[in-house]
Amino acid sequence: MALVCGGVLTVKTLLNNRVGGMSIKRHPKQIAWMKLYEDRTGFTPVIGLKELEDGQIGFQEFAKSNIKWYESHSHDAYLAISRDVPCSP
């Protein structure tokens, strides 16, 4: 999850508060997707959030950016933990 001003940023706080001056208003299906992303990945989808709220990108692009970020993150984590696995003594 993302940290914001010493607190934890979650989909719930995104939807219930103004974060960084942004007012988050989403369609119920978009909210459901954001919660699913957070539940399945452990991260709040924030990549491109400012652009989404400013109307520079649509929700599809926002979602794809977060999916690609998670794919890259999980691949990097996989590589890091799969290298040099010690043998049994």
C-alpha positions in Angstrom: 0.0 0.0 0.0 1.1 3.5 -0.6 2.0 5.8 2.3 0.6 9.3 2.4 1.8 11.8 5.0 2.6 9.1 7.5 -0.7 7.2 7.0 -1.6 4.4 4.8 -3.4 5.2 1.5 -6.1 2.6 0.7 -9.0 2.6 -1.7 -11.3 3.4 1.2 -9.3 6.5 2.1 -9.2 7.5 -1.6 -12.9 7.3 -1.8 -13.8 8.8 1.6 -11.3 11.7 1.6 -9.7 14.3 -0.6 -6.1 13.1 -1.1 -3.7 15.7 -2.2 -6.5 18.1 -3.1 -8.1 15.5 -5.4 -11.8 14.6 -5.1 -12.2 10.9 -6.0 -15.6 10.1 -7.6 -15.8 6.8 -9.4 -18.4 4.5 -10.9 -19.3 1.5 -8.7 -17.6 -0.9 -11.2 -14.5 1.2 -11.0 -14.5 1.2 -7.2 -15.0 -2.6 -7.3 -12.0 -3.0 -9.6 -9.8 -0.7 -7.4 -10.8 -2.8 -4.3 -10.1 -6.1 -6.2 -6.7 -4.8 -7.2 -5.9 -3.8 -3.7 -7.2 -7.0 -2.2 -5.3 -9.2 -4.7 -2.0 -7.3 -4.9 -1.7 -5.7 -1.5 -1.2 -2.3 -3.2 -3.5 0.6 -3.7 -3.8 1.5 -7.4 -2.3 5.0 -7.6 -0.2 5.0 -10.8 -1.7 7.7 -12.9 -4.3 8.7 -10.3 -3.6 12.5 -10.7 -3.9 12.2 -14.5 -7.2 10.3 -14.1 -8.7 12.9 -11.8 -7.5 15.7 -14.0 -9.2 14.0 -17.0 -6.0 13.5 -18.9 -6.5 9.7 -19.0 -9.5 7.4 -18.7 -10.1 4.6 -16.2 -8.9 1.9 -18.7 -5.5 3.6 -19.1 -5.3 4.1 -15.3 -6.1 0.4 -14.7 -3.6 -0.7 -17.4 -0.8 1.4 -15.8 -1.4 -0.2 -12.4 -1.6 -3.7 -13.9 1.7 -3.1 -15.8 3.3 -1.7 -12.7 2.3 -4.7 -10.6 3.5 -7.1 -13.3 6.9 -5.4 -13.4 7.1 -5.3 -9.6 6.1 -9.0 -9.1 8.5 -10.1 -11.9 11.4 -8.1 -10.2 10.5 -9.7 -6.8 10.4 -13.1 -8.4 13.8 -12.7 -9.9 15.2 -11.4 -6.7 14.0 -14.3 -4.6 14.7 -17.0 -7.2 18.4 -16.2 -7.6 21.0 -17.9 -5.5 18.7 -20.1 -3.5 21.0 -22.0 -1.1 21.3 -25.7 -1.4 20.4 -28.0 1.5 23.3 -28.5 3.9 
